[in-house]
Amino acid sequence: MFVKSVAASLVALSLISCASTGPNGSMPGASASQVYSFGLWGDMPYKTAGDDPKLPAVLNSINRADIAFSIYDGDIKDGSSKCTNDIYTDALKMFNSLVKPVVYVPGDNEWTDCHRVNNGGFDALERLTHLRNVMFPTLNSLGQSTMALTHQGKLGEAYVENTRFTHGAVTFVGINMPGSNNNLVLNAKECTKKSARDAKQCDAGNAEYLARDTANVEWLKASFAQAKANNAAGLVLVVQADPGFDLPETEELNESAEAGFTGYRNFMDELAKETEQFKGQVLFVHGDTHFFKMDKPLHAPGKMLANFTRVETFGSPSLHWVKVTVDPKSDNVFQVQPVIVKQP
């Protein structure tokens, strides 16, 4: 029978934290009162959209900017091209062309969706293993200058892609929570639609989802605990997926409860709890749907978290990025500025 009981599929987890930053995960030399900026970008380049000629202008813009580092929120390729090994090595070249450190957070196009026929019909879990081995070659960030990161897993092992670091008065967290419903397969029809996978692979995928979702929640809790211990002014959480929010414009419909977002509910419910108990500001960053957006979305019908701000980054074919300035003395902490890149 397709899709075994999720409870039966869940295996015991061994969560290993590999610390490579300073005390409490802090970066040496970053003052708690320091005002600084960082960049956010993702969902590029997509070859099928003709993004390659546009990309250098984006990279040049980021390199010229007065930022301490940037964070890439997933999708190093488009969703209808093959998941061959060269796309990962090409992405490394892209990241390492940046002068400042860059932190990579995985997206669905580079592993979750690789089972699709037009992606080459790969085993998604094999691609996830490959991604972990190739895209996280050291404990440091990518880029020409690097910074140390704390990882949830050891190099080459599960959850190495979940990262954390502290800069100034802010805790930064990267978590592997990708699109396509977080790799959760809901039924047999969804399993085989436009896909080369079989029922066994989908069952294995659902077991992976359960284990990773549990690991992600543990990493989230540990990150908030560290932020509180450091008396952090803010916490930045970066994932790839748009997890769905209850939009206030539709009073009789809670969009976050729709089937396509069920793979995010456990994590997002925990995020809401942690945010409510956190005195600082929380900046939740994601890509996936490619339209710049900044708002304070409802996490439950009629309920808004005042200290929670969502930023959605640009994506193909709109190749731009977002600059965030951190001011610990400001009540809002984060000042968000979209950076529109002029193409030659």
Helices and strands as residue ranges (DSSP letters): H 6-9, G 23-25, E 36-41, G 47-49, H 55-64, E 70-72, H 85-95, E 102-104, G 108-110, G 117-119, H 124-135, E 150-151, E 163-167, E 170-174, H 179-182, H 188-192, H 199-229, E 234-238, G 255-257, G 259-264, H 265-276, E 281-286, E 293-295, E 298-300, E 303-304, E 308-312, E 321-326, E 334-339
